[in-house]
Amino acid sequence: MKPIDYRDETWESLQERLHADLLRALNGWRNHGPGTTREVAQRSGMDLLTFRPRTTDLCHLGLVSLVDDSTPAREGRYRALADDEARDLFAERQRAARAPLCQPELKLATA
């Protein structure tokens, strides 16, 4: 999600986005994570080509987080955020999206 998306979103409307494969992937992370996308997809019985893009979506939604990107073969390790963590992250992103942009002070040239 882009910062502007958080401005008008609510936690409840974010939850409504979770359907079908997205919800299956989130449950995979909650039940079989943390791990790499390959490991968790295998443990959860989902096809990697379905699981990996849903993981990217979940990261953008703030429901899954990268915890370590130093694994061999350049695969990161991810974990599902607890509901409280995800809600706090959502609120933080929403506050940032609603904050007024800083406007530099204009100085008038003097003659």
C-alpha positions in Angstrom: 0.0 0.0 0.0 1.1 3.5 -0.7 1.1 6.1 2.1 -1.9 7.8 0.7 -3.8 4.6 0.9 -3.5 4.6 4.6 -5.1 8.0 4.9 -8.5 6.8 3.9 -8.3 3.1 5.1 -9.6 1.7 8.3 -8.4 -1.5 10.1 -11.7 -3.1 9.3 -11.5 -2.3 5.6 -8.0 -3.7 5.5 -9.2 -7.0 7.0 -11.9 -7.2 4.3 -9.1 -7.3 1.7 -8.0 -10.7 3.0 -9.6 -13.3 0.9 -8.9 -16.7 -0.7 -5.2 -17.1 -1.4 -4.2 -14.0 0.6 -5.9 -15.4 3.7 -4.4 -18.8 3.1 -0.9 -17.3 2.8 -1.4 -15.3 6.0 -2.5 -18.4 7.8 0.5 -20.2 6.4 2.8 -17.6 7.9 0.9 -17.7 11.2 0.9 -21.5 11.5 4.3 -22.4 9.8 6.5 -19.3 10.0 8.9 -17.8 10.4 11.0 -18.8 7.5 11.7 -18.2 3.9 8.9 -18.1 1.4 10.0 -21.4 0.0 10.1 -23.1 3.5 6.7 -21.7 4.6 5.0 -22.4 1.3 6.2 -26.0 1.5 5.2 -26.5 5.1 1.7 -24.9 4.5 1.1 -27.0 1.3 0.8 -23.9 -1.0 2.4 -23.6 -4.4 5.5 -21.3 -4.2 4.3 -19.3 -7.3 1.0 -18.6 -5.5 2.6 -18.1 -2.0 5.4 -15.7 -2.9 3.4 -12.9 -4.5 0.8 -13.2 -1.7 3.6 -12.7 0.8 4.6 -9.5 -1.0 1.0 -8.3 -0.7 0.9 -9.2 3.0 4.2 -7.2 3.5 2.6 -4.2 1.8 -0.4 -4.5 4.0 1.8 -4.7 7.1 0.8 -8.2 8.1 4.1 -10.0 7.4 7.5 -8.6 8.0 11.0 -9.3 6.7 13.1 -10.3 9.8 16.4 -11.3 8.1 17.8 -10.9 4.6 21.2 -12.5 5.1 20.2 -16.1 4.3 22.0 -18.1 1.6 20.6 -17.8 -1.9 19.4 -14.3 -1.0 16.1 -15.5 0.3 14.8 -13.4 3.2 13.2 -14.8 6.3 9.8 -13.4 7.1 7.3 -13.7 9.9 3.6 -12.9 10.5 3.0 -9.9 12.7 0.8 -10.5 15.7 -2.5 -8.7 15.5 -1.5 -6.0 18.0 1.8 -5.4 16.1 0.0 -5.2 12.7 -2.7 -2.8 14.2 0.0 -0.6 15.7 2.0 -0.5 12.4 -1.2 0.3 10.5 -2.0 3.2 12.9 1.6 4.5 12.6 1.3 4.4 8.8 -2.1 6.0 8.9 -0.8 8.9 11.1 2.1 9.5 8.8 -0.2 9.5 5.8 -2.6 12.1 7.5 0.2 14.3 8.7 0.5 17.6 6.9 3.4 18.0 4.6 6.1 20.2 6.0 6.2 23.5 4.0 9.5 25.4 4.0 9.2 28.9 5.3 9.2 31.4 2.4 11.5 34.4 2.9 10.9 37.5 1.0 13.8 39.1 -0.8 14.6 42.6 0.5 15.9 45.3 -1.8 
